[in-house]
Amino acid sequence: MDKHFSIFIPKTFAVITGASRGLGRSMALQFGAKFPDGSVLVLMSRNVENLESVKSEVTLSSPNIKVLVQQYDQGDVENVEFFKGVFSNILLENCFNVSDFDQYMIVHNCASLGDITKRSLEVSDFRSVRTYYDVNVTGMILLNTSFFQTFSDSSKPRIVINISSACACAPLAAFGLYCSGKIARDMYMRVLAEEEPSLRILTFAPGFADTEMSREVETLCLNSSMKTFRANGIMKHPDVPITILVKILEENEFENAAFIESEKVF
């Protein structure tokens, strides 16, 4: 694929995880408006009711594309058959073939915070630790592998977008699990780029967006500095960083497996 060729031009089979709210919803709406006729957008999350609501919004604003809803729990990593067959089943159930599309894209947006009420040396519940890594690392890896086992044609553009955080680069008190999970995902993407140079990979940190997760931080976080961003005007509507992401993908000039923070782009 030409490095400077807009990612939104080819007819695309695209998947967005964590698409039921916040940044995922904004991506669904903004990406949907950019994809050409005949593209398919698969919205994935645990909350089917919210997914259906987002689907209705995207369908109304972008009637030229097909929007599908797929319920899934990224932390249910022992559901081997689901992870193995999810994308081939979606194609089969909707009478699509891999060859119907000119490009394949997966956006890993699904994430959780972990326990932000404790310092690192206070984290002692193995279940909460394991659940965090299952949702944020293990499940993401399994879903990514499944996607590219289904969409294995390296002659066509294949895109991976990993939604991350500045916490992948800087330690933050009370965010031991969150920071370590983000840097683990970033390194996984960098290794993937080394192994599979045909993939186009971007890790994007949207910054402080006004989402349900950020409101959870404000309410629960042990680190009091995290409760000042709204008052200081740093908190942005989710559409703001996603508009920046869309521009990055349209220009398509980023180094492969680059880590880009939205605040440092424009």
Secondary structure by P-SEA (a helix, b strand, c coil): ccccccccccccbbbbcccccaaaaaaaaaaaacccccbbbbbbcccaaaaaaaaaaaaaacccbbbbbbbbbccccccccccccaaaaaaaaaccccccccbbbbbccccccccccccccccccaaaaaaaaaaccaaaaaaaaaaaaaacccccbbbbbbbcccccccccccaaaaaaaaaaaaaaaaaaaaacccbbbbbbbbcccccaaaaaaacccccccccccccccccccaaaaaaaaaaaaaacccccbbbbbccccc
